[in-house]
Amino acid sequence: MFLPFLLFFVLFSIVPIILALRESLLPSYKNEAGGFQNFKIVLDDFRFVAAAKNTFLYVLLTVPLMTLVVLFLALLLDVYRSKWHQYLRLAYLIPGCYVGAAGVLVWYAALEPQVGPFRSVLNFLGYSKQTDIFNPGHLVVIFALMSVVANAGGWIIVQFGGLQEISDEVIEAAKLDGCNQFQLATKVKLPLVKKNVVYMVILVVAASVQLFAEPYIVNSAIFFGLAKDWSLNQLSYTLAFGEGDFSSASAISVMLLIICLLAALFLIFRTKFFDTKD
């Protein structure tokens, strides 16, 4: 039963990692000697610091926002039941259909201050033209909101499923002890689904660090030059397919891998993720 997963894991994870590590040390037209000098060349690139800053701010905003939204709505689903409950769970998944190019175009239409559906609100807030909204200072927030709206629904269902596994006896005992709904959520339910939450945070961090599609589409299809080399993954793409420097692009990929791995290990050991004593 484990063999199919192991086969795909080796083919599409281990082998690409090995190839990226190898490629990151090979000679390039920027560094004929190859080796770790490729990493230094990337770090000295005038675009690297800005891309790293944008990626860091995006992760810093997206991960807590995603976690809070998912847990809040999952807990509401668990507490309040109605005849529309199953349809509400389905509705959370609908925004996930609008990802990539479709998602960016939907958000562009929604945030258009002249003809968009929210133009009255946007005009009241002082936004009267496209450049008032789609400008470098707002991109982090826009991309974070795109990610949360598109991906929160699936995680809400996952966390709701974890909450459903909590024993009714535990809930009844907590209520008999005088827990209100807020105490029940924070003192009983969330600790019991802690590992589900940690798993979600690890994957959200990994996905956020690898942001690419949204800034690439905004830059190429809507506002040329607005989000050029905006994220580290986007800069890696430019180096590889725009400048033909696969060694530097692989070096960035290796850096992103290390960041994701360190973040995952920190969360795993800090929260005792594999502890079975519970």
Order of alpha helices (4+ residues) and beta strands (2+ residues): alpha-alpha-alpha-alpha-alpha-alpha-alpha-alpha-alpha-alpha-alpha-alpha-alpha-alpha
